[in-house]
Amino acid sequence: MSNEPEAQDQNGEDARLDALDKRLLAAREREDKRNRPNAGAQSDASYRLGNRVLTELIAGIGGGAFFGWVIDRLIGRGHWGLLVVMALGTIVAFRNIIRISSRQPDQPDE
């Protein structure tokens, strides 16, 4: 008789452990699905857009600085050419970034 309650407790405990294992497995599957990278067309388009914005920013500032430096070397009048042309390059870069970001997703690149 003393063995009978232990067997019931053990069976009840096993059922609870089995239910817990099932819930843990389901939670792990949901977590894996949630953390899986979304490698679809939308993520590729976002990646390309981010690269284009970064390129515009670097090219505008770097190109302006380079051409300003060349103008300064040719004229030999301090660093005003560098500052002015780099500022213009920065303004153009931000104008292009704003134009890119305001474009609708279904419009092709210009």
C-alpha positions as CSV (number, residue, x, y, z in Angstrom):
1,M,0.0,0.0,0.0
2,S,2.8,2.4,0.7
3,N,4.1,1.9,-2.8
4,E,0.8,2.9,-4.4
5,P,0.9,6.6,-3.5
6,E,4.5,6.9,-4.6
7,A,3.6,5.4,-8.0
8,Q,0.8,7.9,-8.4
9,D,3.0,10.8,-7.4
10,Q,5.6,9.6,-9.8
11,N,3.2,9.2,-12.6
12,G,1.7,12.6,-11.9
13,E,5.1,14.1,-11.8
14,D,6.0,12.5,-15.1
15,A,2.9,13.9,-16.7
16,R,3.8,17.4,-15.5
17,L,7.4,17.0,-16.7
18,D,6.1,15.8,-20.1
19,A,3.8,18.8,-20.3
20,L,6.6,21.1,-19.3
21,D,8.9,19.5,-21.9
22,K,6.3,20.1,-24.6
23,R,5.8,23.7,-23.6
24,L,9.5,24.3,-23.6
25,L,9.9,22.8,-27.0
26,A,7.1,24.9,-28.4
27,A,8.6,28.0,-26.8
28,R,12.0,27.2,-28.3
29,E,10.5,26.7,-31.7
30,R,8.7,30.1,-31.5
31,E,11.9,31.8,-30.3
32,D,14.0,30.2,-33.2
33,K,11.4,31.4,-35.7
34,R,11.3,34.9,-34.2
35,N,15.1,35.2,-34.3
36,R,15.6,33.7,-37.7
37,P,16.9,36.3,-40.1
38,N,14.4,37.6,-42.7
39,A,16.3,37.0,-45.9
40,G,13.6,38.1,-48.3
41,A,13.4,40.6,-51.1
42,Q,12.5,43.4,-48.6
43,S,15.7,43.0,-46.6
44,D,17.8,43.0,-49.8
45,A,16.1,46.2,-50.9
46,S,16.7,47.8,-47.5
47,Y,20.3,46.7,-47.6
48,R,20.8,48.3,-51.1
49,L,19.1,51.5,-50.0
50,G,21.3,51.8,-46.9
51,N,24.4,51.2,-49.0
52,R,23.3,53.9,-51.5
53,V,22.7,56.4,-48.7
54,L,26.1,55.7,-47.2
55,T,27.8,56.1,-50.6
56,E,26.0,59.4,-51.3
57,L,27.2,60.8,-47.9
58,I,30.8,59.6,-48.3
59,A,31.1,60.7,-51.9
60,G,29.6,64.1,-51.3
61,I,31.8,65.0,-48.4
62,G,34.9,63.3,-49.7
63,G,34.5,64.5,-53.3
64,G,33.9,68.1,-52.1
65,A,37.0,67.9,-49.8
66,F,39.2,66.6,-52.7
67,F,38.1,69.1,-55.3
68,G,38.4,71.9,-52.7
69,W,41.9,70.8,-51.9
70,V,42.8,70.8,-55.6
71,I,41.4,74.3,-56.0
72,D,43.4,75.5,-53.0
73,R,46.6,74.0,-54.4
74,L,46.0,75.6,-57.8
75,I,45.1,79.0,-56.5
76,G,47.3,78.9,-53.3
77,R,44.9,81.0,-51.2
78,G,44.6,79.2,-47.9
79,H,41.9,76.7,-47.2
80,W,38.8,78.6,-48.3
81,G,38.3,76.5,-51.4
82,L,38.4,73.3,-49.3
83,L,35.9,74.6,-46.8
84,V,33.5,76.0,-49.4
85,V,33.5,73.1,-51.8
86,M,33.3,70.5,-49.0
87,A,30.3,72.4,-47.6
88,L,28.7,72.4,-51.0
89,G,29.4,68.6,-51.4
90,T,27.8,68.0,-48.0
91,I,24.7,70.0,-48.9
92,V,24.4,68.1,-52.2
93,A,24.8,64.8,-50.4
94,F,22.1,65.5,-47.9
95,R,19.8,66.7,-50.7
96,N,20.3,63.4,-52.5
97,I,19.7,61.4,-49.3
98,I,16.5,63.3,-48.6
99,R,15.4,62.7,-52.2
100,I,16.2,58.9,-51.9
101,S,14.4,58.6,-48.6
102,S,11.2,60.4,-49.8
103,R,10.9,58.2,-52.9
104,Q,8.1,55.5,-52.9
105,P,9.4,51.9,-52.7
106,D,7.9,50.9,-56.0
107,Q,9.5,53.7,-58.0
108,P,12.7,52.8,-59.9
109,D,16.0,54.5,-59.3
110,E,16.6,57.6,-61.3
